[in-house]
Amino acid sequence: MGDRSGGQDMLRREYDRINAKWLNAHFRAGAGLAAFICLMEAVVYFALRWMGGMTASRSLYIGKYMLAPSGLNLLAVVAALWVKRSRLPLRAKIYTVSMALVFICCVTYTVHNIFPSLCMAFGVPIVLTTAYGDRVLTTMTAAGCILCKTLSDLLFHWDPEASSKLGTAEQNMDLRSPW
């Protein structure tokens, strides 16, 4: 009986070692995504200026579309790093890094929802959690993504020039108008 318990303990330690390695890769993917988003926001800023397509003032655009989302994403990365380096159990670290990535996707979608294809960003955290083999984690991540997208669509209207997802009361009552 002692052999069986020792074998299970060794197996558990090996799973924890693999999950800890994947947690590091998962965190780096989230931090890399946040850095890539920040870089792309800067590229789009200069591209819009060059093409003359920017309708907002420079300071408003930089604050609203570059600094605010990059700052929120940085907060998520720092919080995930702090938890990852803490003495919390590995499972808590995995859940925190996963939810931080959901938050990064939510911020990016909310700020830039004029691009409908950004809703696909919510698939990234879900796919990354499948590597842990934890159905509860993947389900919670998917639920967090669905909740974030829904709340973003219903409650936040970051870009005043983008059409509202809900439309006005008159538009909602007019069955002929797709808005």
TORKOL-4160 file (C-alpha; in steps of 0.2 Angstrom, whole numbers, padded with zeros to 4 digits, m for minus):
179
<pt num="1" X="0000" Y="0000" Z="0000"/>
<pt num="2" X="0015" Y="0012" Z="0004"/>
<pt num="3" X="0021" Y="0009" Z="m0014"/>
<pt num="4" X="0005" Y="0015" Z="m0022"/>
<pt num="5" X="0004" Y="0031" Z="m0011"/>
<pt num="6" X="0022" Y="0035" Z="m0015"/>
<pt num="7" X="0018" Y="0032" Z="m0034"/>
<pt num="8" X="0003" Y="0044" Z="m0033"/>
<pt num="9" X="0013" Y="0057" Z="m0024"/>
<pt num="10" X="0026" Y="0056" Z="m0037"/>
<pt num="11" X="0013" Y="0057" Z="m0051"/>
<pt num="12" X="0005" Y="0073" Z="m0042"/>
<pt num="13" X="0022" Y="0081" Z="m0041"/>
<pt num="14" X="0026" Y="0078" Z="m0059"/>
<pt num="15" X="0009" Y="0085" Z="m0064"/>
<pt num="16" X="0012" Y="0100" Z="m0053"/>
<pt num="17" X="0029" Y="0103" Z="m0061"/>
<pt num="18" X="0021" Y="0102" Z="m0079"/>
<pt num="19" X="0007" Y="0114" Z="m0074"/>
<pt num="20" X="0020" Y="0126" Z="m0066"/>
<pt num="21" X="0030" Y="0126" Z="m0082"/>
<pt num="22" X="0014" Y="0129" Z="m0092"/>
<pt num="23" X="0009" Y="0143" Z="m0080"/>
<pt num="24" X="0025" Y="0152" Z="m0084"/>
<pt num="25" X="0022" Y="0150" Z="m0103"/>
<pt num="26" X="0004" Y="0155" Z="m0100"/>
<pt num="27" X="0009" Y="0171" Z="m0090"/>
<pt num="28" X="0022" Y="0175" Z="m0104"/>
<pt num="29" X="0009" Y="0174" Z="m0117"/>
<pt num="30" X="m0003" Y="0186" Z="m0108"/>
<pt num="31" X="0011" Y="0198" Z="m0104"/>
<pt num="32" X="0017" Y="0197" Z="m0123"/>
<pt num="33" X="m0001" Y="0199" Z="m0129"/>
<pt num="34" X="m0003" Y="0215" Z="m0118"/>
<pt num="35" X="0014" Y="0222" Z="m0125"/>
<pt num="36" X="0009" Y="0218" Z="m0143"/>
<pt num="37" X="m0008" Y="0227" Z="m0140"/>
<pt num="38" X="0001" Y="0242" Z="m0134"/>
<pt num="39" X="0013" Y="0242" Z="m0149"/>
<pt num="40" X="m0002" Y="0240" Z="m0161"/>
<pt num="41" X="m0011" Y="0254" Z="m0153"/>
<pt num="42" X="0004" Y="0265" Z="m0156"/>
<pt num="43" X="0006" Y="0259" Z="m0174"/>
<pt num="44" X="m0013" Y="0263" Z="m0177"/>
<pt num="45" X="m0011" Y="0280" Z="m0170"/>
<pt num="46" X="0003" Y="0284" Z="m0182"/>
<pt num="47" X="m0006" Y="0276" Z="m0196"/>
<pt num="48" X="m0021" Y="0286" Z="m0193"/>
<pt num="49" X="m0011" Y="0302" Z="m0191"/>
<pt num="50" X="m0002" Y="0298" Z="m0208"/>
<pt num="51" X="m0018" Y="0294" Z="m0217"/>
<pt num="52" X="m0027" Y="0309" Z="m0209"/>
<pt num="53" X="m0041" Y="0298" Z="m0202"/>
<pt num="54" X="m0040" Y="0304" Z="m0184"/>
<pt num="55" X="m0055" Y="0314" Z="m0179"/>
<pt num="56" X="m0051" Y="0315" Z="m0160"/>
<pt num="57" X="m0037" Y="0327" Z="m0153"/>
<pt num="58" X="m0020" Y="0320" Z="m0150"/>
<pt num="59" X="m0021" Y="0321" Z="m0131"/>
<pt num="60" X="m0039" Y="0313" Z="m0131"/>
<pt num="61" X="m0033" Y="0299" Z="m0143"/>
<pt num="62" X="m0017" Y="0295" Z="m0134"/>
<pt num="63" X="m0026" Y="0295" Z="m0117"/>
<pt num="64" X="m0041" Y="0286" Z="m0122"/>
<pt num="65" X="m0035" Y="0273" Z="m0134"/>
<pt num="66" X="m0017" Y="0271" Z="m0129"/>
<pt num="67" X="m0013" Y="0275" Z="m0111"/>
<pt num="68" X="m0030" Y="0269" Z="m0103"/>
<pt num="69" X="m0030" Y="0252" Z="m0111"/>
<pt num="70" X="m0011" Y="0250" Z="m0109"/>
<pt num="71" X="m0012" Y="0255" Z="m0091"/>
<pt num="72" X="m0026" Y="0243" Z="m0087"/>
<pt num="73" X="m0017" Y="0229" Z="m0096"/>
<pt num="74" X="m0001" Y="0233" Z="m0086"/>
<pt num="75" X="m0011" Y="0232" Z="m0070"/>
<pt num="76" X="m0018" Y="0215" Z="m0075"/>
<pt num="77" X="0000" Y="0209" Z="m0079"/>
<pt num="78" X="0007" Y="0216" Z="m0063"/>
<pt num="79" X="m0007" Y="0208" Z="m0052"/>
<pt num="80" X="m0004" Y="0191" Z="m0061"/>
<pt num="81" X="0014" Y="0192" Z="m0058"/>
<pt num="82" X="0012" Y="0196" Z="m0040"/>
<pt num="83" X="0000" Y="0181" Z="m0037"/>
<pt num="84" X="0012" Y="0170" Z="m0048"/>
<pt num="85" X="0026" Y="0174" Z="m0037"/>
<pt num="86" X="0016" Y="0173" Z="m0021"/>
<pt num="87" X="0015" Y="0158" Z="m0009"/>
<pt num="88" X="m0003" Y="0154" Z="m0015"/>
<pt num="89" X="m0006" Y="0136" Z="m0021"/>
<pt num="90" X="m0003" Y="0132" Z="m0039"/>
<pt num="91" X="m0021" Y="0131" Z="m0043"/>
<pt num="92" X="m0024" Y="0149" Z="m0037"/>
<pt num="93" X="m0010" Y="0155" Z="m0047"/>
<pt num="94" X="m0017" Y="0146" Z="m0063"/>
<pt num="95" X="m0034" Y="0154" Z="m0060"/>
<pt num="96" X="m0027" Y="0171" Z="m0058"/>
<pt num="97" X="m0016" Y="0171" Z="m0073"/>
<pt num="98" X="m0031" Y="0164" Z="m0083"/>
<pt num="99" X="m0043" Y="0178" Z="m0077"/>
<pt num="100" X="m0030" Y="0191" Z="m0080"/>
<pt num="101" X="m0029" Y="0186" Z="m0098"/>
<pt num="102" X="m0048" Y="0187" Z="m0099"/>
<pt num="103" X="m0047" Y="0205" Z="m0092"/>
<pt num="104" X="m0034" Y="0210" Z="m0105"/>
<pt num="105" X="m0045" Y="0203" Z="m0119"/>
<pt num="106" X="m0060" Y="0212" Z="m0111"/>
<pt num="107" X="m0051" Y="0229" Z="m0110"/>
<pt num="108" X="m0045" Y="0227" Z="m0128"/>
<pt num="109" X="m0062" Y="0222" Z="m0134"/>
<pt num="110" X="m0071" Y="0236" Z="m0125"/>
<pt num="111" X="m0059" Y="0250" Z="m0131"/>
<pt num="112" X="m0058" Y="0244" Z="m0149"/>
<pt num="113" X="m0075" Y="0236" Z="m0152"/>
<pt num="114" X="m0077" Y="0246" Z="m0168"/>
<pt num="115" X="m0067" Y="0231" Z="m0175"/>
<pt num="116" X="m0080" Y="0216" Z="m0174"/>
<pt num="117" X="m0066" Y="0203" Z="m0176"/>
<pt num="118" X="m0059" Y="0207" Z="m0159"/>
<pt num="119" X="m0073" Y="0197" Z="m0151"/>
<pt num="120" X="m0062" Y="0182" Z="m0157"/>
<pt num="121" X="m0049" Y="0188" Z="m0144"/>
<pt num="122" X="m0060" Y="0180" Z="m0131"/>
<pt num="123" X="m0055" Y="0163" Z="m0138"/>
<pt num="124" X="m0037" Y="0165" Z="m0133"/>
<pt num="125" X="m0039" Y="0163" Z="m0114"/>
<pt num="126" X="m0051" Y="0148" Z="m0116"/>
<pt num="127" X="m0039" Y="0139" Z="m0128"/>
<pt num="128" X="m0024" Y="0142" Z="m0117"/>
<pt num="129" X="m0033" Y="0135" Z="m0101"/>
<pt num="130" X="m0036" Y="0118" Z="m0110"/>
<pt num="131" X="m0018" Y="0114" Z="m0108"/>
<pt num="132" X="m0021" Y="0112" Z="m0089"/>
<pt num="133" X="m0034" Y="0098" Z="m0092"/>
<pt num="134" X="m0045" Y="0106" Z="m0079"/>
<pt num="135" X="m0063" Y="0107" Z="m0085"/>
<pt num="136" X="m0068" Y="0119" Z="m0071"/>
<pt num="137" X="m0054" Y="0131" Z="m0075"/>
<pt num="138" X="m0059" Y="0131" Z="m0094"/>
<pt num="139" X="m0077" Y="0133" Z="m0090"/>
<pt num="140" X="m0074" Y="0147" Z="m0078"/>
<pt num="141" X="m0063" Y="0156" Z="m0091"/>
<pt num="142" X="m0076" Y="0153" Z="m0104"/>
<pt num="143" X="m0090" Y="0160" Z="m0093"/>
<pt num="144" X="m0079" Y="0175" Z="m0089"/>
<pt num="145" X="m0076" Y="0179" Z="m0107"/>
<pt num="146" X="m0095" Y="0178" Z="m0111"/>
<pt num="147" X="m0099" Y="0189" Z="m0096"/>
<pt num="148" X="m0085" Y="0202" Z="m0101"/>
<pt num="149" X="m0091" Y="0202" Z="m0119"/>
<pt num="150" X="m0109" Y="0204" Z="m0114"/>
<pt num="151" X="m0106" Y="0218" Z="m0101"/>
<pt num="152" X="m0094" Y="0227" Z="m0113"/>
<pt num="153" X="m0108" Y="0227" Z="m0126"/>
<pt num="154" X="m0122" Y="0232" Z="m0114"/>
<pt num="155" X="m0113" Y="0244" Z="m0102"/>
<pt num="156" X="m0098" Y="0252" Z="m0110"/>
<pt num="157" X="m0098" Y="0264" Z="m0125"/>
<pt num="158" X="m0080" Y="0268" Z="m0126"/>
<pt num="159" X="m0079" Y="0276" Z="m0143"/>
<pt num="160" X="m0093" Y="0289" Z="m0146"/>
<pt num="161" X="m0091" Y="0288" Z="m0165"/>
<pt num="162" X="m0095" Y="0269" Z="m0166"/>
<pt num="163" X="m0113" Y="0264" Z="m0167"/>
<pt num="164" X="m0121" Y="0258" Z="m0151"/>
<pt num="165" X="m0123" Y="0239" Z="m0151"/>
<pt num="166" X="m0141" Y="0242" Z="m0144"/>
<pt num="167" X="m0146" Y="0257" Z="m0154"/>
<pt num="168" X="m0158" Y="0271" Z="m0148"/>
<pt num="169" X="m0176" Y="0267" Z="m0143"/>
<pt num="170" X="m0182" Y="0273" Z="m0159"/>
<pt num="171" X="m0170" Y="0262" Z="m0169"/>
<pt num="172" X="m0175" Y="0247" Z="m0158"/>
<pt num="173" X="m0193" Y="0250" Z="m0162"/>
<pt num="174" X="m0191" Y="0253" Z="m0181"/>
<pt num="175" X="m0190" Y="0235" Z="m0188"/>
<pt num="176" X="m0185" Y="0241" Z="m0205"/>
<pt num="177" X="m0169" Y="0249" Z="m0199"/>
<pt num="178" X="m0153" Y="0238" Z="m0195"/>
<pt num="179" X="m0148" Y="0254" Z="m0186"/>
